[in-house]
Amino acid sequence: MTKLEEVRSAKSDTLKKTLLECLDKSLGIVSHACKKANTTRKTFYQYCQEDADFKSEVDDIAEKAIDFAERSEERRVGKECRSRW
């Protein structure tokens, strides 16, 4: 690997880490994560296609976001049911 390729790889790894952190904070909303990471959705999806580990972490974050939404909905419905009685 040339020095230039090493630098590009390091930048890419740093951006991937930043994207994953932003994706986690945005509850899996890709456009918000990309905006906060100062990159494009195209780059995000390119990483997903090219890097199986990155894609796996993205999937884990998406699953966590779904779980959060389900718990929030369960609490909302529970409050509505209790207020009707």
Secondary structure, DSSP 8 states (H G I E B T S, - for coil): --HHHHHHHHHHHHHHHHHHHHHHHTTT-HHHHHHHHT--HHHHHHHHHH-HHHHHHHHHHHHHHHHHHHHHHHHHHHHHHHHH-
